[in-house]
Amino acid sequence: VKAGAFNTLVAAVQAADLVDTLKSMGPFTVFAPTDDAFKALPKGTVESLLKPEDKEKLVAILTYHVVSGKTVSSAIAGKALTAKTVQGGSLNIDGTDGVRINKATVVKADIMASNGVIHVIDKVLMPN
């Protein structure tokens, strides 16, 4: 919230009633899309997801950006692995040339939070 580049993500987390979940003990690793990442989605996608009738889909997308445990970039560097998300799907993590999460690039890593770590990504991750 304090960074100011995640207004859409914050609004989505609030609409999905996930604020208390993400404030819980954790630890969590969160791959946080920027406002620009949300803007790159097809027109009307964000507005649709914020509607009460699409809450279940919004929760699935947001929890697909969260992995249990605290994983810093140095633990990913030079490796290719998969991680199970809170949503239940898997993310492909490639740390062999920078860090990519599925098709998103980590643009800022290792923002420490009281209950885990945040990595800023340039795309919104969509579960299958």
VEXDREN-2710 file (C-alpha; in Angstrom, 1 decimal):
% VEXDREN-2710
k/r/px/py/pz
1/VAL/0.0/0.0/0.0
2/LYS/2.8/2.4/1.0
3/ALA/4.6/2.0/-2.3
4/GLY/1.8/3.6/-4.3
5/ALA/2.3/1.5/-7.4
6/PHE/-0.2/-1.2/-6.4
7/ASN/-3.5/0.6/-6.2
8/THR/-5.3/-1.9/-8.4
9/LEU/-3.8/-4.9/-6.5
10/VAL/-4.9/-3.3/-3.1
11/ALA/-8.4/-2.7/-4.5
12/ALA/-8.6/-6.3/-5.7
13/VAL/-7.4/-7.7/-2.4
14/GLN/-10.0/-5.6/-0.6
15/ALA/-12.8/-6.7/-3.0
16/ALA/-11.8/-10.3/-2.6
17/ASP/-11.9/-10.0/1.2
18/LEU/-8.3/-11.2/1.4
19/VAL/-6.9/-8.4/3.5
20/ASP/-7.0/-10.3/6.8
21/THR/-5.6/-13.4/5.1
22/LEU/-2.6/-11.6/3.8
23/LYS/-2.1/-9.9/7.2
24/SER/-2.0/-13.2/9.0
25/MET/1.2/-14.8/10.3
26/GLY/2.3/-16.4/7.1
27/PRO/5.0/-16.5/6.0
28/PHE/4.1/-15.8/2.4
29/THR/5.9/-15.0/-0.8
30/VAL/3.8/-12.7/-2.8
31/PHE/4.3/-11.9/-6.5
32/ALA/2.7/-8.5/-6.7
33/PRO/1.7/-7.1/-10.1
34/THR/2.0/-3.3/-10.6
35/ASP/-0.8/-1.1/-11.7
36/ASP/0.7/-1.1/-15.2
37/ALA/0.5/-4.9/-15.2
38/PHE/-3.2/-4.7/-14.5
39/LYS/-3.7/-2.0/-17.2
40/ALA/-2.1/-4.4/-19.7
41/LEU/-5.0/-6.9/-19.3
42/PRO/-7.7/-6.8/-21.9
43/LYS/-10.1/-3.8/-21.6
44/GLY/-12.8/-4.3/-18.9
45/THR/-11.0/-7.3/-17.2
46/VAL/-10.2/-5.5/-14.0
47/GLU/-13.6/-3.9/-13.8
48/SER/-15.3/-7.2/-14.3
49/LEU/-13.2/-9.0/-11.7
50/LEU/-14.0/-6.3/-9.1
51/LYS/-17.8/-7.0/-9.4
52/PRO/-19.3/-9.1/-6.5
53/GLU/-20.5/-11.8/-8.9
54/ASP/-16.9/-12.4/-10.0
55/LYS/-15.4/-12.6/-6.5
56/GLU/-14.6/-16.3/-6.7
57/LYS/-12.6/-15.8/-9.9
58/LEU/-10.8/-12.8/-8.4
59/VAL/-9.9/-14.8/-5.3
60/ALA/-8.5/-17.5/-7.5
61/ILE/-6.3/-15.1/-9.5
62/LEU/-5.0/-13.3/-6.4
63/THR/-4.2/-16.4/-4.4
64/TYR/-2.4/-17.7/-7.5
65/HIS/0.1/-14.9/-6.8
66/VAL/0.9/-16.2/-3.3
67/VAL/3.1/-19.1/-2.2
68/SER/3.4/-20.3/1.3
69/GLY/6.8/-19.7/2.9
70/LYS/9.3/-16.9/2.6
71/THR/11.4/-17.3/-0.6
72/VAL/14.0/-14.6/-1.2
73/SER/15.6/-14.1/-4.7
74/SER/19.0/-15.6/-3.6
75/ALA/17.1/-19.0/-3.1
76/ILE/15.9/-18.8/-6.7
77/ALA/19.0/-17.6/-8.4
78/GLY/20.4/-20.0/-10.9
79/LYS/17.5/-22.5/-10.5
80/ALA/14.4/-23.5/-12.4
81/LEU/11.7/-24.9/-10.2
82/THR/8.0/-25.0/-9.6
83/ALA/6.1/-23.8/-6.6
84/LYS/2.5/-24.6/-5.4
85/THR/0.4/-21.5/-4.9
86/VAL/-2.2/-20.9/-2.2
87/GLN/-4.8/-21.1/-5.0
88/GLY/-3.6/-24.7/-5.6
89/GLY/-2.0/-24.3/-9.0
90/SER/1.7/-24.3/-9.8
91/LEU/4.1/-21.5/-10.9
92/ASN/7.1/-22.0/-13.0
93/ILE/10.0/-20.1/-11.5
94/ASP/13.1/-19.5/-13.6
95/GLY/16.0/-17.9/-11.9
96/THR/18.6/-18.7/-14.5
97/ASP/18.6/-15.3/-16.2
98/GLY/17.0/-12.8/-13.8
99/VAL/13.8/-14.2/-12.3
100/ARG/10.7/-15.0/-14.3
101/ILE/7.5/-16.3/-12.8
102/ASN/5.6/-18.0/-15.6
103/LYS/5.7/-15.3/-18.3
104/ALA/6.1/-12.4/-15.8
105/THR/9.5/-10.8/-14.9
106/VAL/10.4/-9.9/-11.4
107/VAL/11.2/-6.2/-11.7
108/LYS/12.0/-5.6/-8.0
109/ALA/12.8/-8.4/-5.6
110/ASP/13.0/-9.0/-1.8
111/ILE/10.7/-6.4/-0.4
112/MET/10.6/-7.6/3.2
113/ALA/7.2/-7.6/5.0
114/SER/6.4/-8.6/8.6
115/ASN/5.0/-11.9/7.4
116/GLY/7.0/-12.7/4.3
117/VAL/8.5/-11.2/1.2
118/ILE/7.1/-9.4/-1.9
119/HIS/8.5/-9.6/-5.4
120/VAL/7.2/-7.1/-7.9
121/ILE/6.2/-8.5/-11.3
122/ASP/5.4/-6.9/-14.6
123/LYS/2.4/-9.1/-15.5
124/VAL/-0.7/-10.5/-13.9
125/LEU/-0.5/-14.2/-13.5
126/MET/-3.5/-16.1/-14.6
127/PRO/-4.3/-19.6/-13.3
128/ASN/-5.3/-22.3/-15.8
END
